[in-house]
Amino acid sequence: MKRKIRNKVKLHPVMSVLIIIFGVIILSLLLSIFNFSFSYTTINSSRGEYISTTESIINMFSLHGLKYIFANTVANFANYKVLSNLIIMLIGIGVMEKSGFLQTALGLLTRKTKKRTITFVIILICLLSSIMGDIPFLAIIPLSGLIFKYGKRNPNIGVISSYAALTCGYGLSIFFTSIDSSLANLTTISTKMLDSNFTFNTFSLILFMTVSILVLSLVLTYITENVIAKKLPKYECVDDLEMEFNPSKVELKGLILSIFASIIYLIIIIYNIIPGLPLSGNFLNYRESLYIDKLFGAKSFFSNGFVFIITILFVIMGLVYGIVAKKIKNSRDFVDALGYSLNGIGKTLVYIFVGSTLISIFKYSNIGNVVVAGLTNLIVSSNFTGLALVFLLFVCSIIATIFVPGSVNKWTIMSSSVVPTFLNAGMSSQFTQLIFRLGECVSIGITPIFAYYIIYLAYLERGSQSKNELSIVDSIRFMLPYSAVTAFTFIALIILWYLINIPLGVNGFVFI
């Protein structure tokens, strides 16, 4: 009886997001009535001086706020980058799936590999993929679901575990990403107010990051197999192709040739991102000084075209396989394959619409920036030292990320005050930035304000065979074990590095 009652009152995720939107509007009204605001300091690097800035709440229930909602909601949805990127990516995935490439490739993979090993590899790839920015959220999550599906397991295990790994590893990278570059620049500016000779080495955190990724991949695999997989129902095969997998010689030939064609394509792409070779480096932005910024900077051809580059890769693999295996016989078959993954995308578009609306309203209300400014003041005024100060920043970063997922946005507010506070406490700027990034990893996967959270919800629904709808509470409940073990893992590693004073990387230390 209790289960029946609980199922009756369970809200669809879209309805839950609409309620959250209404809650944000009301919250902005209440906070504006009480004039809720905080001031913080930023640095004018050209003048070398601190500037005071005040963050205040914008009342979204006022005439001004309502006019913004009505005038910008459609434009925000149309210009929502996730929407266009997702559609383009699904076109490529559709060709691979419709042609039978994924069935053959993933069927061979899952048939000869242990389940736990597959889970570990997916999670490790997700943790290592931060250098590619947000693209893995569009490509790896649906592919992970398909890997588990063709392995005769619940596809949502793949959706949940890949999303968890991507978010829990959001601030981890053995490579220096474009986000890391922007954060390091802010850290450097804040440090040079006290130490004019400071430089941020691109490999200063590599040891800590490497250890964290390896440990976290094992921990998240354990949670997936021993907690999440047991919570989800057994997947029921609904297609004969899913039940029996016996690839023919022509299908194996198609698989080999498709992989060969994709390798040639990747060689061409890679050649064009390597500077210094004859006629190479055409995809780079040479206005930037660092290679990572040349590659993934905002004005880089490679960065702007990355979604399309990956989509073309998927199309090549699917098309070559389909032609050789005689699954794509004419232009009609090819066009049908292009639109295969877009069938039933209507609900996904609704998800994206309400998600983009929530993000735009919340951002415009300025609630997030006010919260981050308040947490910054808390850190500065705490008078904490040592591990107490470290864990205060860690917790504040966790809380701040729930309201402002964007790393650069948060650190712009926090760095000019937090970095000097840690320097005065005897801890390095690199270590300070590291703690900030680790806190982000814990909570970014559970905040509805994160751009790709709504995509995670949409894929959860697409992968569910249950008649009972998955609610937004369910989606968060799946993520909480991952967030908890990630937090405990980072705490253990922080204490270890702090007590033993192990180098964080090249010229990177806990203490100054």
N, C-alpha and C positions, 0 to 999 in steps of 0.2 A: 504493500500500500504506500509506504513512504517513497519507494522508487517511482511509482506512478505519479505521485504528487510532484516530485522533484522534476520529472520529465515534462509535466504539464506547464510548469512555470519557467522552464528553461527558455531564455531569449535567444533568438538568432543573433549572431555576431553583428550583423548590420544594424539591428535594432539597438544593440548595446552601444555601438559607436554613436548612433544618433542621440542616445541618452547622455553619453559623455559630452557630446557637443553642447547639448542644452545645459549640462552641469557646468561646463567651462564658461558659458555666457553668464549664468547666474553667479558663479564664483567671481568673475571679473567685476560684476556689479557690486557684490558685497565688499570685495577688497578695495575697490575704488571709493566706496562710501567712507571707509576707515582710512583712506589716503595711505594705503600700504605701499611703501617705497624704501629703497636702500641706495646708498651712495657707495661708490668704489673708485679706485684710482687707476688710470691708464697712463702710459708713457708716450710722450711725444719724442720719438727717437731723434728727429732732426734738431730739436731744441735741447734735448737731454733734460727734460723736466716732467714732473708728475702733473696730471690733469685730473681733477675730480669730476666724476660723472654720476648722475642720479638716474636710476631706473624706477619708473612709476607704472602703475596698472592702467591700461586703457579699457574703459567700460564698454564691453561689446553689446550691452543692452541699451546704450544711449543711442541717440539719433545718428551720431557719427559712426558708432560701431555697427549698427544695423545697416547703414548705407554701405559700409565696406563689405558686409556679408552679401548683400543683394547685388552689388556692383561687381564683385570680384570672384564669386564662387565658380561661375562657369569658366572664367579665364584661368583660374587656379587649376581647375581640373584639366582643361585643354593643354595647359603648359606644364602639367605634372610630368616630370621626366620619367618617372617609373612607368607610366602608362605606355608611352611610345616605345621605350626600351623593352618592356615585357612583350608587347605585341610582336616586335621584330624578332626577339629571341624565340618566341613560341613558333614562329614560322619555320625556323631552322630545326627546332626539336620535332615539329610535326613531320617534316620530310624524313627525318631519321626514323621516326616511329612508324609512319605509314608505309614506308618502303620495306620495312622488316629488318632494317639494319640493327636497331636497338634490340629486337627480339633475339637475333642471332648473336650479337656481340655480348649482350648482358646474359643471355642464356648460357653461353659458354663460360662466362665469368662466374656466374653464381653456381653452376653445376659442379665446377672443379675447385671451388674455394670455400673454406669454412665461413659460416655466417659471421662469427665474431671478427674474423680477419677482414671481411668486407666492410663491416661497421667501422673498424679501426682505420682502414685506409681512407674511407670517406671522410671521417672526422679529421684525420691528419691532413688531407688535402684541403679541407675547409680552413683549418688553422693556418695553413701555409699560404692561403690564397688572398690574404689581405692586401698584397701588393697590387692586385687587380681592382682595388676599390670596391664598388658596389655590384659589379658584374656577377660575382658568384651567387648573390642572392637571386638573380634571375635565371642562371644556368644550372647551378649545382643542386638547388632545392628540388626542382621538378625532375632532374635526372636521378637524384637519389631516391625519390619516390618510385621511379620506374625500375631502378636496380632492385629494390626490395620487392616490387610487384612481380618481376620476372624470376625472382628467387623464391616465389610463392610465400612471401611474407607480407604483412600489412604495409602498404606503401607509406602510410603515415609515420611509421617508424623511421623511414628515410627522411621524410619531410621534417619531422621534429628534431632528429639528431643532427641533420645538416644545418638547420636554422640555429640550433643551440650552439654548434661548433663555430659557425660563422660569427655569431654575436659574442660568445664567450672568448673568442679569439680576436675580437674587433680591434683591440689595442695592442695585439701581439704581432710582431713581424721580425723575422731575422733579416729582412731587407728594409732599407730606408724608404718608406712610402712617401707619396706627396703630402699626405696628412702629417706624417712625422716631420717632414721638412717645414711645413707651416708652423707646427707647434714648436719645433726647435728654434725657429726664427724668433717667435714670441719669447721663448725662454732666454735666448741670447740677449735680446733687447733688455729684458728685466734684470739679467745678471750683470750686464755691463754698466748699470747704474752704480754697482758696488765694485765690480772687477772689470776694468776696461780691456784686459787681456784675454778674457774668456772666449773659447771657441767650443762648439758642440760637434764632437766627432761623430760621423755617421754610423760608426760601429761601436759606439760607447756603451750600448745596451745589449749587444748581440749575444753574450754568454747567458745573461738572465733570460732573454727571450727564447733562446734555443732550449734551455732546460725547462722553461715553463710550457712550451709547446709540446715537448715530449711527455712530460708528466701529465699535462692536461688531456692529451690524446688518450692516454691509458685510463684516466679517471672518467672521462666522458663516455668512453666505450663501455666501461663497467656499468655506468648509470643507464645507458641505452639498453644493454642486454639484460640487466638484472632488475630494472625498475620500470622503464618505459615500455619495453616489449611485453612485459607481463600485464600491464594495464590495458593494452589495446587488444581487441578481439582478433581471432585468427582470420586471416584473409581467405576468402572463398573464391576460387577460380571460376570465372564466368565465361571464359573463352577457351575453346579447344586448343588454341595456340599456346595459351598459358599453361595448360595441363600437360601437354606433351611437347617435348622439344627434341627433334631429330633433324638437324640441319643437313641438307643435301650437299653434294659436291659443288653444284653451281652456286649455292648460298655461301659456302666457305670460300669459293673463288671470289665472289662479290665482296665478301668481308675483307679479304687480303688486298684486293685492288683498291677498295675504298680507303683503307688505311694507308696504302702507298700514295694515293692521290692527295690525301690530307697531309701527309708528311712533306710532299713537294710544295704544297700551298704554304705550310708553316715555315719551311725553309726560306721561301720568298719573303714572307712577312718578317721573319727574324732578321734576314739580311738587311731589310730596310729600317731596322731600329738599331743597327750596329754602326756607330760613327767611324769614320776613318778609312773604310774600304772603298774601292772604286764604285761609284754610282750607288753607294749605300747611304743609310741614315736619312732617307727621304721622308720618313714619317716622324722625325724629331722636330722639336721647336728649339732652335739654336739661340733664341733670345734668353733662355734660361742658363744658369751657370752649372747647376747640379744635373747629373744625368737623369736622375729619377724625375726631376721637374721637366727636363726635355721630353721624357717619355710619357709621363702621366700628368703633366701640368695642364691647367685649364685651357690653354691655347694650343696644345699638342694635337697634331693630326691623329696620332695613334690613340690618344686618350678619347678624343671626340668620336673616332670611328671604331672604337673597340667592340661595341655591341654588334655593329654590322660585320666586322671582321670575324667574330666568333660565329655569327649567323651564317655567313658564307661558308665557313669551315663545316658547320653542321649540314648545310645544303649539299656541299660537295660529297661528304661521306654518304649521306642518304641517297643522293642521285646516282652516284657511281654504283653503289650497291644495288639499287633498284633496277638499273639498266642491265647490269650483268646477271642478276638473279631473276630477271624478267618480271619484276614486280611493278616497274614503271615502263610501260610499253609505248606510250604516246604522250603528247602534250597535255591532254586532259588528265591523265593519271598524275602528271607532275604538278599541275595546278591544284588538283584535289589534295595532293600531299602537302602543298604549301599552306593550305587552309585547314589541315586536319586538326591541329592542336587548338585552333581558334573556334572549333565547334563547341557550343555551350559556354562561350566566354562571357555571355551576358551577365551572369552573377558576379564574375570576377570584376567586370567593369563597374558594377554597383559597389562592390567592396572598395575599389580604388576611388570612386567618386566620394563616398562618405569619409574614407581615410584622408584624402587630399583636403577635404573641407575641414575636418578636425584639425589637421596640422596647420592649415593657413589661419584659422580662427585663433587657435591657441598661440601661435607665433605672434600674431598681430596684437593679441591682448597683453603681451609682454610679461605674462605671469612667470614664464620660465626664466627670463633674465633677472627679474626681481628676486626669485628664489636663489639663483646662482650668486647674485650680489650679496644677499643675506648670508649665505653659507661662507662666502669669502670673508666677510666681516667677522663671522664666528671663528674662523681659523686664525685670523690675525689677532683678535682680541682675547683668545683663549689663554695665552701665556704658557701653552704646553711646550714641552721639549721632548727629545728622544722619541721612543716608540709611541708614546701617547700622541704626539704631534703627527707622526706618520699615519697612525690609524684614524685620527680625526680627518685628515685629508682623504684617506681611502673611503671612509664612510660618507663624507661630504660629496665626493665624486660620484659615489653610487646614487645618492639622493638627487644630485644635480642632473645626472644623466636621464633620470626618469622624466624630468621637465624640459631638458635641452639635450637631445641626443647628439647634436653636432659638436665634435671635439673642438674645432677651432673657435666656434662661438663661445663655448664655455671658457676655454683657456685664455681668450682675449680679455675676459672679465677677471679671471682669477690670477693669471700669471704675474702681473705687475705687483701684486700684494703678497701672494703665496710664496713665490720664489725667494724674495728677500727675507721673508720670515724663516724659511728653511735654511738659508745661508747663515743667518744670524744664530741659528740653532746648531750650526756646524755640519749641515748636510748639503750635499752637492745639488746643483741645478738639474743634472741628469736624473738623479735619484728622485727628485721632486716631480719631474715630468713623468717618470715611470709610475709612481704611485697614483698619479692622476689617471693615467691610461689604464691601469689595472682596475681601478674603481669603475670605469666605464664598462669594462667587460662583464661585470657582475649583473648590471641592471638594464643594459640597452636592449636585451632580448625580451623584456617583459613590459616595456613601455609602449602604449598605443601611439605615442607621438613619433616613434621611429618610422621612417618612410616605408620600410620593408616588412613591418609587422603585419600590415593589412594583406600583403602578398602571402605571408605565412598562414594567415587565417583562411585565405581563399584556397590555397593548396590543401589545407587540412580538410576542408569541406569536399573538394574534388576527390580526395583519396579515401573518404569515408564510405563504407558500405552500410553503415547503420542507419535505420530510419530515424533514430533520435539525433537531433541536431547537435553539433558540437558548439558549445557556447564560448564566449570570450573568456569566461572563468576557466573552462577546460583548457584552453590554449595556454593560459598563464600557469595553470596547475601542472601542465606538462613541462614547462620551462623552469619552474621553481627548483626541482632537484638539481638541475644543471647549474643554476645560479648559485645555489648553496654550496655545492662542492667546489665550484670555481672560486668562490670567496675564501673558503677554508684552505684551498690549495695555495692561493696567493698569499694568504696570511702566514702560512707555514714557510713559504719561500722567502717572504720579506723578513721574517724573524731570523731565518738561517743566514741570509746575506748580511743583515744588520749586526748580528752577534759575532760572526766570524770575519766580517769585513772582506768578503770575496769580491774581486773586481766584477763590475757589471758588464764589462766588455773592454774594448780598446780605449785606454785613457778614461774609463768611466768607473767611478767609485761611489760608495755610499756616502762617505765623509769627504769634506774638502781638505 
